[in-house]
């Protein structure tokens, strides 16, 4: 049976992750345990946070989701913060076989090269599904559905969240 995961991060990190079809987590005991439970075929929901390295009042949103096909540990530096600090902060990696983005997000958006802090990155969260709308649909679907915390980098969700995903429109990102 597939598991539904909420993957939380900044818009800058999501922009690179969607382009590379990957996501990564810090090496902490809780993350290592949860990461160990991730399997091919599981679904990761992309949650963009209110704050980022450059912006502090963004619309928290669901940008899309991906079907996980493998996981690995990385040694290279990918994200702006890792490169800037010369430290591998997120070594636990998952790879996506396919990615589906909210209807408001252009596929071309991830092909553009941008500098750290580029203003176009802050607009990404406004193109996704408002987090409050996503949660409201979940509660309307079933008031007993377990709510999730917005600030954990990785958490397992109630399997009924897959039904909630199907109530929004997404396009496959190639």
Helices and strands as residue ranges (DSSP letters): E 4-9, H 11-20, E 22-25, H 29-37, E 43-48, E 61-73, H 80-85, E 92-102, G 107-110, H 119-122, H 124-127, E 129-130, H 131-141, E 154-157, H 161-165, E 170-173
